[in-house]
Amino acid sequence: MRLFVIALISASIASANYASAQERLRVAWAGGASNATVWIVQEKGLLKKQGVNAEFISVNASPMALQAMIAGEVDVIVTSVTTLVNSRLTGADVVMIASIVPTFPAHIVTQKNVTDIKQLRGKTGGVGRAGTTTEIGMRLGLSRLGIDPTNDVKLVPVGATADALAALSKGLVQFSILVEPFVREAEKLGFKSLVDISSLNIPFHWNGVLTRETTIRSKGPLMTKFARALVEAIHIFKTDKDATLKIISKFTRITNPDSLERTHQAFARLLLETPSPSPEGVKTYIDYVAASRPEAAKANAKEFVDLSFVQEVQASGFIRQLYGR
């Protein structure tokens, strides 16, 4: 009996040591190729080599990911600034600890005979449902270019990006907002990219890494490890195209080489070597919703981000080491 008890105690100690050595992190993501850096973290085992046992979970939509995080079922979610702001305005302790795509990686696509943005006046454009990043991107992009998105054009919800392309090809709308590789597909059908919205440099976190302040207090060092893994994944995305294209193809099921190339190019130039979440990228959306949500007008964008984890990775010299400078 004594030997049996000793064996049990030894097993418990071994189990505890293993759990300590293998920290656990659960990450949920929703969406397409903008998540490629997270896929790289998973496929390349960038957390595993830091002693973290990470579980990556694909969900159908960002609200589901948020609900899972609030319920404590996941530690980190990768989604847009809209999820961050809307959840925090309702009292959730959600904060962004890293930015991935810091602006709109989308294009306003039109018929080939359109040569100037002013020619869109009086026409109908296809967007996602109200509040989606594509709908916001279209409205902010048009506004920056001198087109009133409410009075000068008619914007109608047509669904996801594939649906937007279908609506365009069927003539249901005269212009739409698309991301790669759908821009390429539209060009093959005879349409053209009139405006690359990313060139307008509108600060807006198309997606980023969100967690809870509660999680930060209990798992702060783990958040730093995730930030480090993300930084390394961005470096791989930028410098190892072949490996990145294979990973994008695996998760998106895109096999056409040109589509993969265009998708890679679209994001490679937008990803930041130091992915700090900027308050400006939050304020753009706060200002956007302030007219309909009075509580947003009182919000301080700086309270929605935590720069400390990316700053810690930067201060360690890891980013300089990766890029050789």
Secondary structure in CASP SS format (residue, H / E / C, confidence):
PFRMAT SS
TARGET T0000
AUTHOR 0000-0000-0000
METHOD secondary structure of the structure
MODEL  1
M C 1.00
R H 1.00
L H 1.00
F H 1.00
V H 1.00
I H 1.00
A H 1.00
L H 1.00
I H 1.00
S H 1.00
A H 1.00
S H 1.00
I H 1.00
A H 1.00
S H 1.00
A H 1.00
N H 1.00
Y H 1.00
A H 1.00
S H 1.00
A H 1.00
Q C 1.00
E E 1.00
R E 1.00
L E 1.00
R E 1.00
V E 1.00
A E 1.00
W E 1.00
A C 1.00
G C 1.00
G C 1.00
A H 1.00
S H 1.00
N H 1.00
A H 1.00
T H 1.00
V H 1.00
W H 1.00
I H 1.00
V H 1.00
Q H 1.00
E H 1.00
K C 1.00
G C 1.00
L C 1.00
L C 1.00
K H 1.00
K H 1.00
Q H 1.00
G C 1.00
V E 1.00
N E 1.00
A E 1.00
E E 1.00
F E 1.00
I E 1.00
S E 1.00
V C 1.00
N C 1.00
A C 1.00
S H 1.00
P H 1.00
M H 1.00
A H 1.00
L H 1.00
Q H 1.00
A H 1.00
M H 1.00
I H 1.00
A C 1.00
G C 1.00
E C 1.00
V C 1.00
D C 1.00
V E 1.00
I E 1.00
V E 1.00
T E 1.00
S C 1.00
V H 1.00
T H 1.00
T H 1.00
L H 1.00
V H 1.00
N H 1.00
S H 1.00
R H 1.00
L H 1.00
T C 1.00
G C 1.00
A C 1.00
D C 1.00
V E 1.00
V E 1.00
M E 1.00
I E 1.00
A E 1.00
S E 1.00
I E 1.00
V E 1.00
P C 1.00
T C 1.00
F C 1.00
P C 1.00
A C 1.00
H E 1.00
I E 1.00
V E 1.00
T E 1.00
Q E 1.00
K C 1.00
N C 1.00
V C 1.00
T C 1.00
D C 1.00
I H 1.00
K H 1.00
Q H 1.00
L H 1.00
R C 1.00
G C 1.00
K C 1.00
T E 1.00
G E 1.00
G E 1.00
V E 1.00
G C 1.00
R C 1.00
A C 1.00
G C 1.00
T C 1.00
T H 1.00
T H 1.00
E H 1.00
I H 1.00
G H 1.00
M H 1.00
R H 1.00
L H 1.00
G H 1.00
L H 1.00
S H 1.00
R H 1.00
L C 1.00
G C 1.00
I C 1.00
D C 1.00
P C 1.00
T C 1.00
N C 1.00
D C 1.00
V C 1.00
K E 1.00
L E 1.00
V E 1.00
P E 1.00
V C 1.00
G C 1.00
A C 1.00
T H 1.00
A H 1.00
D H 1.00
A H 1.00
L H 1.00
A H 1.00
A H 1.00
L H 1.00
S H 1.00
K C 1.00
G C 1.00
L C 1.00
V C 1.00
Q C 1.00
F E 1.00
S E 1.00
I E 1.00
L E 1.00
V C 1.00
E C 1.00
P C 1.00
F H 1.00
V H 1.00
R H 1.00
E H 1.00
A H 1.00
E H 1.00
K H 1.00
L C 1.00
G C 1.00
F E 1.00
K E 1.00
S E 1.00
L E 1.00
V E 1.00
D E 1.00
I H 1.00
S H 1.00
S H 1.00
L H 1.00
N C 1.00
I C 1.00
P C 1.00
F C 1.00
H C 1.00
W C 1.00
N E 1.00
G E 1.00
V E 1.00
L E 1.00
T E 1.00
R E 1.00
E H 1.00
T H 1.00
T H 1.00
I H 1.00
R H 1.00
S H 1.00
K H 1.00
G H 1.00
P H 1.00
L H 1.00
M H 1.00
T H 1.00
K H 1.00
F H 1.00
A H 1.00
R H 1.00
A H 1.00
L H 1.00
V H 1.00
E H 1.00
A H 1.00
I H 1.00
H H 1.00
I H 1.00
F H 1.00
K H 1.00
T H 1.00
D C 1.00
K H 1.00
D H 1.00
A H 1.00
T H 1.00
L H 1.00
K H 1.00
I H 1.00
I H 1.00
S H 1.00
K H 1.00
F H 1.00
T H 1.00
R C 1.00
I C 1.00
T C 1.00
N C 1.00
P H 1.00
D H 1.00
S H 1.00
L H 1.00
E H 1.00
R H 1.00
T H 1.00
H H 1.00
Q H 1.00
A H 1.00
F H 1.00
A H 1.00
R C 1.00
L C 1.00
L C 1.00
L C 1.00
E C 1.00
T C 1.00
P C 1.00
S C 1.00
P C 1.00
S C 1.00
P H 1.00
E H 1.00
G H 1.00
V H 1.00
K H 1.00
T H 1.00
Y H 1.00
I H 1.00
D H 1.00
Y H 1.00
V H 1.00
A C 1.00
A C 1.00
S C 1.00
R C 1.00
P H 1.00
E H 1.00
A H 1.00
A H 1.00
K C 1.00
A C 1.00
N C 1.00
A H 1.00
K H 1.00
E H 1.00
F H 1.00
V E 1.00
D C 1.00
L C 1.00
S H 1.00
F H 1.00
V H 1.00
Q H 1.00
E H 1.00
V H 1.00
Q H 1.00
A H 1.00
S C 1.00
G C 1.00
F H 1.00
I H 1.00
R H 1.00
Q H 1.00
L H 1.00
Y H 1.00
G C 1.00
R C 1.00
END
